[in-house]
Amino acid sequence: MKITIIYDTQSGHTEKMAQAVAEGARSAEGVDIYIKHVDEATSEDLFSEGVIIGSPAYCGLMTWKLKALFDRNMPTVWGKVNGHIGAAFSSSGGLGGGNEMTVMSILNSLLNYGYMVFGLPEYAGKGVTAHYGAVAVGDPGELELKACRMLGKRTAEYVKRMHGSSCESENTI
């Protein structure tokens, strides 16, 4: 079983979040975790049993590089990842910077491909949730990083539930 975390970043904040997501995912034994900048990601990465996408908020949308990853690989991957788990996280430059809209744009693409996505009802701390995905404003603090770890851990748990009985997906390349 494999989880691939694919992110884009300008300031390094989203990369910091990706590292925390990976830390949480690694808490589940039996799942291999890979982190890739979007420039290194391939269609094969989208076939992972779990895919977690992270983006800075650009007008409430994922970056053009992440959108291009989905668009470029649509003929290869679309409809072939049914039952795979998807999740998202985002960082923004300020309050009202579009984090939740960015997360929803990522989840929309994942849903369209056939990934199963989820929300987290837990709080990382007072007022810090990851209902749609983990978010941070500026440099993520400890509570935001905790939400990232929660997202990674839950993704790994769901991957194990869905794919634990067999390590090979019927939809691999």
GUDREN-678649 format. One record per residue: residue number from 1; x, y, z of N, C-alpha, C in turn. Coordinates in steps of 0.02 Angstrom, whole numbers. Example, Ala and Ser with C-alpha at 12.3 -4.5 7.8 and 13.67 -1.06 7.14 Angstrom:
BEGIN
REC   lolum      npx      npy      npz     capx     capy     capz      cpx      cpy      cpz
REC       1      660     -284      390      615     -225      390      660     -165      390
REC       2      642     -112      354      684      -53      357      645        2      394
***
This chain:
BEGIN
REC   lolum      npx      npy      npz     capx     capy     capz      cpx      cpy      cpz
REC       1       42      -59        0        0        0        0       44       61        0
REC       2       21      112      -36       63      171      -47       20      234      -42
REC       3       47      284       -9       18      351       -8       69      398      -37
REC       4       47      438      -85       90      489     -114       62      558      -98
REC       5      105      599      -70       87      668      -53      119      712     -106
REC       6       77      747     -143      100      790     -197       83      862     -178
REC       7      132      906     -182      121      975     -161      154     1024     -209
REC       8      131     1085     -207      163     1142     -239      176     1193     -184
REC       9      226     1235     -193      241     1285     -142      278     1343     -173
REC      10      269     1401     -146      308     1460     -164      352     1481     -105
REC      11      322     1485      -46      356     1510       13      389     1455       55
REC      12      371     1392       42      394     1337       84      343     1316      136
REC      13      289     1356      145      239     1339      196      201     1275      178
REC      14      182     1267      115      146     1207       96      191     1146       99
REC      15      255     1154       85      303     1099       92      309     1078      165
REC      16      310     1126      210      313     1111      282      251     1071      303
REC      17      194     1090      276      133     1053      289      136      983      261
REC      18      164      975      201      171      908      170      213      863      214
REC      19      266      890      244      308      850      288      269      826      349
REC      20      226      870      377      185      851      435      132      799      415
REC      21      103      806      356       54      757      331       89      689      327
REC      22      150      688      299      188      625      293      203      596      362
REC      23      220      638      409      234      614      477      173      578      506
REC      24      114      607      497       53      575      521       39      510      485
REC      25       49      509      420       36      448      381       84      392      401
REC      26      146      410      418      195      359      437      178      325      503
REC      27      132      354      541      113      323      605       75      258      595
REC      28       50      247      535       15      185      519       65      137      486
REC      29       77       80      517      124       31      490       95       -1      427
REC      30      139      -22      383      118      -59      324      100      -16      264
REC      31      113       49      269       98       95      213      162      132      195
REC      32      181      130      132      240      167      109      219      238       92
REC      33      257      287      115      241      357      107      293      390       62
REC      34      269      427       11      312      463      -35      289      536      -38
REC      35      336      581      -38      322      652      -44      354      677     -108
REC      36      314      712     -149      340      738     -212      317      809     -225
REC      37      362      851     -247      343      915     -273      306      902     -339
REC      38      259      943     -355      219      932     -416      262      925     -478
REC      39      320      959     -480      364      954     -538      392      884     -547
REC      40      393      843     -494      420      775     -496      365      722     -504
REC      41      302      742     -496      247      694     -495      231      668     -565
REC      42      210      604     -567      193      571     -630      123      540     -624
REC      43       98      515     -679       33      481     -677       34      421     -630
REC      44       90      388     -626       96      330     -582       82      348     -509
REC      45      103      408     -489       91      431     -420       16      437     -406
REC      46      -23      453     -456      -95      460     -448     -130      393     -439
REC      47      -95      338     -453     -123      271     -443     -111      245     -373
REC      48      -76      283     -331      -66      262     -261     -133      250     -228
REC      49     -135      204     -180     -197      190     -145     -222      252     -106
REC      50     -176      295      -88     -193      358      -56     -155      415      -90
REC      51     -189      469     -105     -158      528     -135     -180      588      -95
REC      52     -131      626      -71     -146      687      -32     -112      745      -69
REC      53     -152      794      -88     -129      850     -129     -128      913      -86
REC      54      -73      951      -91      -67     1014      -55      -49     1071     -101
REC      55      -82     1128      -90      -72     1186     -134      -77     1251      -95
REC      56      -37     1300     -115      -51     1367      -91     -118     1390     -121
REC      57     -152     1436      -88     -215     1462     -113     -200     1516     -165
REC      58     -221     1504     -226     -214     1552     -281     -284     1570     -304
REC      59     -310     1626     -279     -378     1647     -296     -429     1593     -278
REC      60     -417     1556     -225     -463     1504     -203     -458     1440     -244
REC      61     -405     1432     -282     -396     1373     -324     -327     1342     -312
REC      62     -319     1279     -332     -253     1248     -331     -209     1283     -383
REC      63     -144     1275     -377      -99     1307     -425     -108     1277     -494
REC      64      -87     1314     -544      -93     1290     -613      -53     1227     -624
REC      65        3     1218     -588       43     1158     -597        5     1096     -572
REC      66      -30     1102     -516      -69     1046     -492     -128     1031     -538
REC      67     -161     1084     -561     -216     1074     -608     -191     1040     -672
REC      68     -132     1061     -695     -103     1031     -755      -87      957     -743
REC      69      -66      939     -682      -53      868     -666     -117      827     -677
REC      70     -173      852     -651     -237      817     -661     -257      817     -735
REC      71     -252      874     -768     -273      879     -838     -230      835     -883
REC      72     -165      837     -874     -118      800     -916     -128      724     -910
REC      73     -148      702     -850     -152      630     -838     -223      603     -839
REC      74     -271      645     -859     -341      622     -860     -351      560     -902
REC      75     -325      556     -963     -339      495    -1003     -310      431     -972
REC      76     -257      438     -934     -224      380     -904     -256      358     -839
REC      77     -277      406     -798     -298      391     -729     -373      395     -718
REC      78     -407      440     -752     -477      454     -738     -519      391     -739
REC      79     -557      380     -685     -601      323     -680     -567      258     -662
REC      80     -501      259     -654     -464      197     -640     -438      195     -568
REC      81     -460      242     -526     -437      244     -457     -497      238     -409
REC      82     -550      207     -432     -609      198     -389     -589      161     -326
REC      83     -609      189     -269     -593      159     -205     -527      181     -176
REC      84     -489      220     -213     -427      248     -185     -447      308     -143
REC      85     -405      325      -94     -421      378      -46     -386      443      -67
REC      86     -422      498      -63     -394      564      -79     -407      613      -24
REC      87     -360      659      -15     -367      712       36     -328      773       12
REC      88     -337      829       48     -307      891       25     -288      936       84
REC      89     -240      981       70     -221     1033      119     -199     1095       81
REC      90     -200     1152      116     -185     1215       82     -157     1266      131
REC      91     -117     1312      104      -92     1369      142     -109     1432      104
REC      92     -117     1487      142     -132     1552      111      -91     1606      144
REC      93      -91     1664      113      -53     1720      139      -89     1759      193
REC      94     -154     1748      201     -191     1785      252     -259     1756      263
REC      95     -293     1781      316     -361     1760      329     -405     1780      270
REC      96     -451     1738      252     -493     1751      194     -455     1742      129
REC      97     -398     1707      132     -356     1697       74     -377     1641       28
REC      98     -431     1606       44     -457     1556       -1     -437     1484       14
REC      99     -413     1470       75     -392     1402       91     -445     1349       79
REC     100     -504     1359      107     -556     1308      100     -578     1301       28
REC     101     -580     1356       -9     -598     1351      -80     -544     1312     -118
REC     102     -481     1324     -100     -426     1287     -132     -431     1213     -118
REC     103     -443     1196      -55     -452     1126      -36     -510     1096      -75
REC     104     -565     1132      -81     -623     1106     -118     -607     1098     -192
REC     105     -565     1141     -221     -547     1132     -291     -507     1069     -301
REC     106     -465     1053     -253     -426      990     -256     -473      930     -247
REC     107     -516      934     -196     -562      878     -184     -608      867     -243
REC     108     -629      921     -276     -671      915     -336     -635      874     -390
REC     109     -572      888     -402     -534      849     -451     -527      776     -429
REC     110     -512      765     -365     -505      697     -340     -570      658     -347
REC     111     -626      690     -329     -691      657     -336     -706      640     -409
REC     112     -691      685     -454     -704      675     -524     -665      615     -551
REC     113     -606      603     -525     -565      546     -546     -591      481     -517
REC     114     -627      484     -462     -653      423     -430     -625      409     -361
REC     115     -584      455     -335     -557      446     -267     -614      456     -216
REC     116     -608      422     -160     -653      434     -104     -618      485      -59
REC     117     -653      538      -41     -625      590        1     -663      593       66
REC     118     -636      626      116     -667      626      182     -651      692      217
REC     119     -687      704      271     -674      761      314     -655      737      383
REC     120     -626      782      422     -607      766      490     -651      804      539
REC     121     -688      770      581     -729      806      630     -689      829      692
REC     122     -629      802      701     -589      820      760     -558      889      753
REC     123     -541      918      809     -506      982      811     -434      969      833
REC     124     -386     1003      801     -317      999      822     -306     1042      884
REC     125     -348     1090      894     -346     1136      951     -405     1183      945
REC     126     -412     1227      992     -469     1274      991     -470     1313      925
REC     127     -524     1302      887     -534     1338      825     -493     1313      766
REC     128     -456     1258      774     -415     1233      719     -442     1165      697
REC     129     -477     1165      640     -508     1105      614     -475     1084      549
REC     130     -494     1028      525     -474     1004      459     -535      972      427
REC     131     -593     1004      434     -655      975      410     -651      954      337
REC     132     -624      998      295     -617      983      223     -547      961      206
REC     133     -499      981      247     -429      968      238     -391     1015      283
REC     134     -328     1003      294     -288     1046      338     -273     1111      303
REC     135     -276     1166      340     -261     1232      312     -216     1271      361
REC     136     -179     1318      332     -137     1363      373     -135     1431      340
REC     137     -129     1482      381     -119     1550      357      -47     1568      373
REC     138       -8     1581      321       62     1596      331      100     1534      352
REC     139      153     1545      390      195     1490      415      153     1448      463
REC     140      142     1383      448       98     1344      492      128     1337      562
REC     141       85     1349      612      104     1340      682       93     1269      704
REC     142      105     1256      767      101     1188      793       31     1158      786
REC     143      -22     1198      797      -90     1171      790     -106     1154      717
REC     144      -84     1196      670      -95     1181      600      -57     1119      578
REC     145        4     1112      604       44     1052      588       12      990      620
REC     146      -18      998      678      -53      942      709     -112      921      665
REC     147     -148      970      637     -204      954      591     -178      917      530
REC     148     -119      936      506      -88      901      449      -71      829      467
REC     149      -43      819      526      -28      751      549      -92      709      556
REC     150     -145      741      582     -209      706      587     -235      685      518
REC     151     -228      729      469     -250      714      401     -210      655      372
REC     152     -145      656      381     -103      601      356     -119      536      390
REC     153     -127      538      456     -142      477      493     -209      447      472
REC     154     -260      490      465     -326      465      446     -325      437      375
REC     155     -289      469      330     -284      443      262     -253      373      263
REC     156     -200      365      301     -167      299      306     -214      247      335
REC     157     -253      266      386     -301      219      415     -353      197      363
REC     158     -377      245      324     -427      228      273     -398      186      217
REC     159     -336      201      198     -303      160      147     -297       88      171
REC     160     -277       79      234     -271       12      261     -338      -24      264
REC     161     -391       12      281     -458      -18      283     -480      -41      213
REC     162     -468        2      164     -491      -13       97     -447      -61       59
REC     163     -382      -59       72     -335      -97       31     -291     -145       71
REC     164     -306     -154      135     -264     -195      178     -263     -268      162
REC     165     -316     -294      132     -319     -365      118     -277     -384       57
REC     166     -261     -334       15     -217     -349      -41     -175     -287      -55
REC     167     -112     -298      -66      -65     -243      -78      -64     -222     -150
REC     168     -101     -256     -192      -99     -239     -263     -168     -216     -286
REC     169     -171     -159     -316     -234     -133     -341     -246     -160     -411
REC     170     -309     -169     -428     -325     -192     -494     -315     -138     -547
REC     171     -303      -77     -524     -299      -20     -570     -229        8     -576
REC     172     -177      -31     -566     -110       -4     -572      -87       -5     -644
REC     173      -37       35     -658      -11       39     -726       30      -22     -741
***
